[in-house]
C-alpha cells in the first residue's frame, strides 16, 4: 500500500479474501511507517500477523527494532542512494553526457511478519 489512507480498504479486502478464498495474503508497504500503521489496523480488526496475514515494509528504519512482531523489510541502503545521486549530479555538472544506468544493492531484513 502507498499510504495509511489505503489501510482500512486493504484490511477489509484481506478479511474478505481470508474468509472466501482460504489463502493467506501478504501486503508490501511503500515504507515501514505504513507497515507499522497497518500492523496496528490488523490488530484492531483481530487479524494476527503473521498467522492470518503477512506484512513487508520498505526502508528498514531503526524503529523496527522496537516493534513487536518485528516487521520484515527491504533495506534499500538509503545512504548509498544519496551518495550515488550526488556523484551522478556532480558528473552532470561537470559536463559528462553519457552517464550509465545505475542499479543499487538492497537487502532483505528478517522479521516475524511473513
C-alpha positions as CSV (number, residue, x, y, z in Angstrom):
1,X,0.0,0.0,0.0
2,X,1.1,3.5,-0.7
3,X,-0.2,5.4,2.4
4,X,-2.1,4.9,5.6
5,X,-5.3,6.1,4.0
6,X,-5.5,2.9,2.0
7,X,-5.1,0.8,5.2
8,X,-8.8,0.4,6.0
9,X,-9.6,-0.7,2.4
10,X,-6.7,-3.2,2.5
11,X,-7.8,-4.6,5.8
12,X,-11.4,-5.1,4.5
13,X,-10.1,-6.8,1.3
14,X,-7.9,-9.2,3.3
15,X,-10.7,-10.0,5.7
16,X,-12.9,-10.9,2.7
17,X,-10.2,-12.9,1.0
18,X,-9.3,-14.8,4.2
19,X,-13.0,-15.8,4.6
20,X,-13.8,-16.5,1.0
21,X,-10.6,-17.8,-0.6
22,X,-8.9,-19.6,2.2
23,X,-5.4,-18.4,1.5
24,X,-3.1,-16.1,3.4
25,X,-2.3,-12.7,1.9
26,X,0.7,-10.5,2.4
27,X,1.0,-6.7,2.0
28,X,4.1,-5.0,0.7
29,X,4.0,-1.4,2.0
30,X,5.8,1.5,0.4
31,X,7.7,2.2,3.7
32,X,8.0,0.9,7.2
33,X,5.8,3.6,8.8
34,X,2.9,2.5,6.7
35,X,3.7,-1.1,7.6
36,X,3.6,-0.2,11.3
37,X,0.2,1.6,10.9
38,X,-1.1,-1.4,9.0
39,X,0.1,-3.8,11.7
40,X,-2.0,-1.8,14.2
41,X,-5.0,-1.8,12.0
42,X,-4.8,-5.6,11.7
43,X,-4.6,-5.9,15.5
44,X,-7.7,-3.7,15.9
45,X,-9.6,-5.8,13.5
46,X,-8.5,-9.1,15.2
47,X,-6.2,-10.3,12.4
48,X,-3.0,-12.0,13.6
49,X,0.3,-11.2,12.0
50,X,1.8,-13.4,10.6
51,X,-0.7,-16.2,11.2
52,X,-3.6,-14.6,9.2
53,X,-1.8,-12.0,7.1
54,X,1.8,-11.0,6.3
55,X,3.4,-7.6,6.2
56,X,6.5,-6.4,4.4
57,X,7.9,-2.9,4.9
58,X,10.4,-1.0,2.8
59,X,13.4,1.1,4.0
60,X,14.3,-0.8,7.2
61,X,14.0,2.2,9.7
62,X,15.6,1.9,13.2
63,X,12.1,2.0,14.8
64,X,11.6,-1.6,13.6
65,X,13.9,-2.8,16.4
66,X,11.2,-1.9,19.0
67,X,8.1,-3.1,17.1
68,X,6.6,-6.5,18.1
69,X,6.4,-8.5,16.0
70,X,9.5,-7.3,14.1
71,X,8.4,-6.3,10.6
72,X,10.2,-7.8,7.6
73,X,11.6,-5.1,5.5
74,X,13.6,-4.3,2.4
75,X,16.7,-2.3,3.2
76,X,17.4,0.0,0.2
77,X,20.6,1.4,1.8
78,X,19.4,5.0,1.6
79,X,22.9,6.5,2.3
80,X,24.2,4.6,-0.7
81,X,21.4,6.0,-2.8
82,X,22.2,9.5,-1.7
83,X,25.9,9.1,-2.3
84,X,25.3,7.8,-5.8
85,X,22.8,10.5,-6.6
86,X,25.3,13.2,-5.6
87,X,28.0,11.5,-7.7
88,X,25.7,11.5,-10.7
89,X,24.8,15.1,-10.2
90,X,28.4,16.2,-9.9
91,X,29.2,14.3,-13.1
92,X,26.3,16.1,-14.9
93,X,27.5,19.4,-13.6
94,X,31.0,18.6,-14.9
95,X,29.5,18.1,-18.4
96,X,29.5,14.3,-18.6
97,X,26.9,13.3,-21.1
98,X,27.0,9.5,-21.4
99,X,26.1,8.5,-17.9
100,X,25.2,4.9,-17.4
101,X,22.1,3.5,-15.6
102,X,22.8,2.6,-12.0
103,X,21.5,-0.4,-10.2
104,X,21.9,-0.3,-6.5
105,X,22.0,-3.2,-4.0
106,X,19.3,-3.9,-1.5
107,X,18.9,-6.5,1.2
108,X,16.1,-8.3,3.0
109,X,15.8,-7.7,6.7
110,X,14.4,-10.7,8.5
111,X,11.5,-10.2,10.8
112,X,8.5,-12.1,12.1
113,X,5.6,-10.8,9.9
114,X,5.7,-13.1,6.9
